[in-house]
């Protein structure tokens, strides 16, 4: 028994710390925390020797499951401050729900390497977008066009489902480009992240139902112990990030986080190509 505790204690502590940091980042930047959780879980599962063809799928699916309670708590906190645009939520909801469900159902068709490349490439794009307003310059002329909003919601829903993120890293700059204030964009992104995560999780459960080699106590591509440890801490710390978001200028933090994303994204791509 003591040997088992010694083996899993560092794993549990690492997941708990990841959850706490993810919750703060979710509330502060509207990123859902998945961009931190996925690589952390992949690293932990690698150390424990689980099937390398499955662990990326499990990390992505479990991250999406964690985003549900985290996003709910974050969205409620933002809504109390009047920072959720309900008109945008209604416009985006059907498209982001349908696309994220499709992404979850299709996840099993992608290899681990393909998911890592998708995650890595998008992490690099998100890093560039955080440092420079690339997306805003590309999309601000299209503000107010309903079909552009729908297409944006669908693309963000599908890609985010395959990355295991709540979509905030893409939703916030998109809404900002459409003229939504940054605080409202962050709050609205939290609400949309929940609408994205729920159907995506359903898809990951279905697509991973017969998967072999997943970590113990997994349902499809969702690992319950990781969900409990990370989700519990992330849900508790999300309001801290919300409070900071309304008090701090997050520019410096975004630049530091962009550097982190570059490192993580490059590492994912290099792992996928076997370097």
N, C-alpha and C positions, 0 to 999 in steps of 0.2 A: 504493500500500500504506500509506504513512504517513498519507494522508488517511483511509483506512478505520480505521486504528488510532485516530486522533484522534477519529473519530466514535463508536466503540464503547467506548473506554476508560472514559469517565465512566459509561456504561451498565453496564459490567462491574463497576466499583468500587462503584457504587450497589447493584447486586444482591448483591455479596459482603457489603457492610456490612449490608444488610437480612437476609441469611442469618445472619450472626453474632448480630445482635440478636434475631432470631426464635428461634434456638436457646436463648439464655439465657432468654427469656421463656417458652418451651415448658417448660423444666425448672423454672423458678421458679413459674409460675402454672398450669401444666397446660393452657395455652391452645392448644398446637399451633403457634403462631406464624403461622397463616394470617390472623389478623385484622390482622397487620402486613404480611404478604407480598402479599396481594391488592391493597390500594390502592397499594402501592409498585410492583408490576408494572404495574398499569393506568396509573399516571403515566409509567413508563418507556416503555411501548408507545405511549402518546399522543405523547410527545416524538419517537419514531421514526417516527410517521405511519402506523402499521398500521391496518387496517380497524376503525373504532370499533364496529362491530356484532359483532366477534369477540373483541376484546382482553379484555373482561370474562370471557368464557367461558374463554379461554386462561389468564388470571390465576388463576381459580378452580381449573381443572383442574390446572395446574402446581403450585399451592399444595398441593393434595391429594397430588400425587406426592411433593413435598418432605417432607410430614408422615410418610410411611412410614419412611424411614431415621431421621429425627429422633425420631419416636415410639418406634421400636424401641430406639434408644440410651437415650432417656429412661426407657422402661419397664423396661429391664434394670437401669439404675442404681437406680430406685426399688424394684424387686423384690429386689435385693440387700440393701436396707435393710428388707425386710419390709413395704413400703408398697403392695403390690398385693393387693387382695381378689379372689382367684380365684373365689370363689363368685359375686360380683357379675358378674365377667367372663363366666362361663358362663351366667348368667341373661340378661344383656343381649346377648350375642354374636349369636344368630340374628336378633334383631329389628333391631339396629343395622346388621348386614351387609345384610340384605334391603332395608331402607329407604334406605341410602346408595347401593346399586346402582341402585335405582329412581330416586333423585335424579339420579345421573350419567347414566342413560339418557334422562331427561326434560330434561336441561339444554338440549339443542338446541332444545326447544320454547319456551323462554323467550327473550324479547328481551334485549338488553344492558340496556335501561332497567329491565326487570322484575328482573333479577338485581341491579342496583344498588340498587333500592328494597328488595329482600329483605335485602341486605347492610346497607344503611343503617339500616333499621328494627331489625334484630336487633342491630346494633352499639349503637344507642341503648338498647335493652333491656338488653344485657349491661353497658353503662356504669352504668345505674341499678341493676342487680343487684349490681355490684361495690361501689357506694357504699352501698347500702341492701340489707338481706337480704330483698328482695321475694319471691324464689322460695322461700326457706326458709320464710317465714311462710305462703306459699300451699300448700306441699307437705308440711310436717313431720308433719301429722296423718295422712298417707297412707303413712307409713313401714311397711315390712314387708308391703305388699300386692303379691304377685307381678305381677298384671296391670297395676298402676300402673307398676311397674318396666319391664314390656315396652312399654307404650304410650310411656313417657318415652324409652326407647331408640329406638323407631321414629321418634318426632317429632324427636329430636335428630339421628338419623342422616340423615333426609331433609333437614332444614333446613341442617345443617352441610355436606352435600354440595353444596348450591346456593350456600353461602357460601364454600367452599374452606377450611374450618377443621376441626380435629380434634375439635371438639365439646366441648373442655374448658371453654370459657367457659359452657357450659350443663350439662355433666356434673358438674363439680366442685360447684356449688351444689346440684344435684339430689341427689347422693350425700350431701352435707353435711346437707341437709334430711331425708334418710332415716336419719340418725344415724351416718354414717361419719365418722371423724375426718378433719380437713382434710388431713393429710399422706397418709393412705391414699386419700382422694378424689382428690388430685392424681396419685398414682402409678397408681391404677386408671384414671383418665381417660387417662393416657398410653397404657396398653395398649389401651383401648377405641378410642382415636384411630387406632391402626394398623388395627384391625378395620374401622373406618369408612372409612378412606382407600383401602384396597386395592380393594374392589368399586366405590367411587365413581370411582376412576381408570379402571377397566375401562369403566365407563359413559361417562365423558368421552371416552375414546379412540373408542368406538363411535359415540356421538352426534355427534362432531366429525369423523368420518372424511372426509366430503366437504366440509367447510367451506372457504370461499374467503377468502383475505386474511389468514390467520394468519401470525405471525412465522415467519421461516425455520427449518427443522429442527424443525417441529412434527409430532407424531403425534396426529391427532385434535385435541383441545383441550389437548394437553400439549406445552409448548415445552422441548426438550431442553437448549439452552444455559442457560436460566433454571433448570431443574431442577438441572443440574450445579453452577452457581455458588452458588445459594442453598442447595441441599440439602447441598453439601459443607461449607460454613461452618456451617450450622445444626446439622448432625450433630456437628461438632467441638465446638461451644460448648454443646450441650444439657446435658452433665454439670455445667458451671459453674453453670447455673441450678438443677440438682438440689441441688448442694452448698449454694447460697445459700438454697434453700427450707427446708433443715433447720437453718439458722443464724439467719435474719433474720425479723423481724416485717414482713411484706409489706403491712401496712395502708396506710401512706403511699404506697407504690409503686402499690397498687391504685387509690387515689384519683387519682393523677397519670395513671395509665393510663386510668381512666374518663373523664377530661377529654379525653385523646387520642382515645378512641373516639367521644365526642360530636362532636368536630370532624370526624373521618373519616366518621362516619355521616351527619351533616348535609350534608357535601360530596357524598357519593354520591347522596343523595336529591335535592339541588339540581341535580346534573348530570343525573340521570334525567329530571327534569321540565323541563329546559332553561333553568334560571335561572343 
